Amino acid sequence: MGSTSTAIDAGPPVSHTRKRDRSDGLRLTRPGLWFGVATGIALLAAINTGNNGLFLAASALLASWVLAHLLGVANVRGLEVELLPEGEFFAQRLTHLPMRVANPRRRLPAWWIVLESDPHDLVPTAHRLRRATPRLVSRLTPGESFDTTLDVLPRRRGRQTISIMRVSSLFPLGIFRKGRRIAVDTELLIYPEIYSGSSSRPTRSGRLGEETSPRRGAGHDLYGLRAYQQGDDPRSIHWKQSARQRRLIFQERQIEESRRLMIVLDNAVGPLESRRDERRFERLVSEAATAAVDFLDAGFEV
């Protein structure tokens, strides 16, 4: 078949390199914004009126901010995150990336943990990999690990790296998220985009093959018997039937077809000078990959 071949590398899809984790600071949530407005109103009212009850209320609200900060820091300290890429990842296809978060601490549980890929980490390759959808883990007891997934949508084929996972906490009041940036440095091998179906069909293999086909042709299995006609190959005369019927009987064979397929993609195109040429080349790569997947599913040896 004069078709195409995939530029798919089946090499190891994962590599890990540990880096030093670091704090991610505080991010105010929408409930935290309203909580801050309420704190400011209570504090202004206490100052203007001199009411001891309002001072106590304002003090309790301010103490809540300090308590939320301290508990948030303690809640995310020491947590571990590992990405576990399994299976195949294709461009322009929503992918569920397996992930494990662990609480190795001996005494302190972890509450309301939010996991997401770091947006700054993806800025250099923003056109290749969209930001993953965050995941919420409600509780991790001491020594417990939890398996979940991130939804990612790779934009292009090739090797893509997620370097940082952001682990943040809404505990205890949900007024802000205290987070840490944990290095994961996980490399994903993204295969070409697969189209909905391939219109490519292999040319018939003619005389060589491993499987019979319900058509007349050159093969070994018997297809049928008929009267001998001028121009038929005398080597296919069925002599026993000819002797019984006292006329020449010709035996037809079933054609044998090959289930082996070669898909060829000529990638010696040199530098692609325009976006149009790049899009055309990527489309040909995806067509080759689609053909390969289709024929592998159909039982071909590609």
Buried (B, 14 or more C-beta within 10 A) or exposed (E): EEBBBBBBEEEEBEEEEEEEBEEBEBEEBEEBEEBBEEBEEBBEBBEEEEEEEBBEBBEEBEEBBEEBBEBBBBBBBBBBBBBEBEEBBBBBBEBEBBBEBBBEBEEBBBBBBBBBBBEEBBEEBEEBBBBBBEBEBEEBEEEBEBEBBBBBBBBBBBEBBBBBBBBBBBBBBBBBBBBBBBBBBBBBBBBBBBBEEBEBEBEEBEEEBEEBBEEEBBBEEEBEEEEBEEEBEEEEBBEEBBEEEEEBBBBBBBBBBBBBBEBEBEEEEEEEEEEEEEEEBBEBBBBBBBBBBBBEEEEBEB
